[in-house]
Amino acid sequence: MCRIFIAIFFLLSSVDLTQAQTERRLDVKPDPSDPSRFLCDIGFATFTTPKSWKPNRSGKSTYAILTPEADAYPKISKMISIDVGKPVDPSPEAIAQGFAKTWKGAVQKETIQVDGEKGYRVVCPPDPNKVQPVECVVVLKDGRAVLLIAGAKKSGETDDAMNELVKSWKWKSKSN
């Protein structure tokens, strides 16, 4: 069910996914300062999982799927997908508009900073019967489109986790 919304999005999105298959994937270490969190490295960026969430490896354009630590696939109550690909549209705003159109959402007027890069937040209506995108943060960095996609059955269920993820996100220099 969770993979359905990711697959549909990328069929209709403006991101070329071939780049994602050639880069380093997810490295995970426990956070020594907080046992309910993990330190994650996806090659070009690092982040800390939201409190009481766990990282799960994935393939293709999805570098990681974060789920609440109490959830086990396929019974997932909510999730955050970290998807990366080569942008086809020229700006993160255009990609966000495409995502919003696909999921009947709206691009928020206020932009969001993701470690110094301007990003766009999309809010989508939930479906109480299935986990699907309710929020997405879109940012471009070093030729990559990065989408942080929160899926849930209700609005607001992933707000704290998304805010923690964005706050912890750190871009690595190209030489790393």
Residue pairs with C-beta under 8 A, 6 or more apart in sequence:
1 74
1 76
1 130
1 131
2 65
2 73
2 74
2 76
2 79
2 81
2 131
2 151
4 130
4 132
5 131
5 132
5 133
5 149
5 151
6 62
6 81
6 83
6 149
8 102
9 83
9 99
9 102
9 103
9 133
9 149
10 17
10 61
10 83
10 85
12 98
12 102
13 95
13 98
13 99
13 102
14 87
14 88
14 89
14 94
14 95
14 98
14 145
15 61
15 83
15 85
15 86
15 87
15 88
15 95
15 145
15 147
16 85
16 86
16 87
16 88
17 60
17 61
17 85
17 86
18 85
18 86
19 84
19 85
19 86
19 143
19 144
20 60
20 61
20 63
20 83
20 84
20 85
21 60
23 42
23 43
23 44
23 84
24 41
24 42
24 43
25 42
25 43
25 57
25 63
26 40
26 41
26 42
26 55
26 57
26 58
26 63
26 64
27 40
27 41
27 42
28 38
28 39
28 40
28 41
28 55
29 38
29 39
30 38
30 39
31 37
31 38
31 39
31 48
31 49
34 51
36 51
36 52
36 69
37 48
37 49
37 50
37 51
37 53
38 48
38 49
38 54
38 55
39 46
39 48
40 46
40 47
40 48
40 49
40 55
40 64
42 63
42 64
42 82
42 84
43 172
44 141
44 142
44 144
44 171
44 172
44 174
44 176
45 115
45 141
45 146
45 169
45 170
45 171
45 172
46 169
46 170
46 172
47 82
47 165
47 168
47 169
47 170
48 164
48 165
48 168
49 55
49 66
49 165
50 66
50 80
50 160
50 161
50 162
50 164
50 165
51 164
52 68
52 69
52 70
53 66
53 67
53 68
53 69
53 80
53 161
54 66
54 67
54 68
54 69
55 64
55 65
55 66
56 64
56 65
56 66
56 67
56 73
57 64
58 64
58 65
58 81
61 83
61 84
61 85
62 81
62 82
62 83
63 82
63 83
63 84
64 81
64 82
65 79
65 80
65 81
65 82
66 79
66 80
66 81
66 82
66 161
66 165
67 73
67 76
67 78
67 79
68 77
68 78
71 77
71 78
71 79
76 131
77 131
77 152
77 153
77 157
78 131
78 150
78 151
78 152
78 153
78 157
78 158
78 161
79 131
79 150
79 151
79 152
80 148
80 149
80 150
80 151
80 158
80 161
80 162
80 165
81 147
81 148
81 149
81 151
82 146
82 147
82 148
82 149
83 146
83 147
83 149
84 144
84 145
84 146
84 147
85 144
85 145
86 143
86 144
86 145
87 95
87 140
87 143
87 144
87 145
89 95
89 98
91 140
92 118
92 119
92 120
92 138
92 139
92 140
92 145
93 107
93 120
93 138
95 120
95 138
95 140
95 145
95 147
96 107
96 120
96 121
96 122
96 136
96 138
97 107
99 105
99 122
99 133
99 136
99 138
99 147
100 106
100 107
100 122
100 124
103 122
103 124
103 125
103 132
103 133
103 136
104 124
104 125
105 122
105 123
105 124
105 125
105 133
105 136
106 122
106 123
106 124
107 120
107 121
107 122
108 120
108 121
108 122
108 123
110 121
111 118
111 119
111 120
111 121
112 118
112 119
112 120
112 121
112 137
112 166
113 119
114 137
114 139
114 146
114 166
114 169
115 169
115 170
115 171
116 171
117 139
117 140
117 141
117 171
118 139
119 137
119 138
119 139
119 166
120 137
120 138
120 139
121 135
121 136
121 137
121 138
122 133
122 135
122 136
122 137
122 138
123 134
123 135
123 155
124 132
124 133
124 134
124 135
124 136
125 134
125 155
126 132
126 134
126 152
126 153
126 154
126 155
127 153
128 153
128 154
129 153
130 153
131 151
131 152
131 153
132 151
132 152
133 149
133 150
133 151
134 150
134 151
134 152
134 154
134 155
134 157
134 158
135 149
135 150
135 158
135 159
135 162
136 147
136 148
136 149
136 150
137 147
137 148
137 162
137 166
138 145
138 146
138 147
139 145
139 146
140 146
141 171
142 171
142 174
148 162
148 165
148 166
150 158
150 161
150 162
151 158
152 158
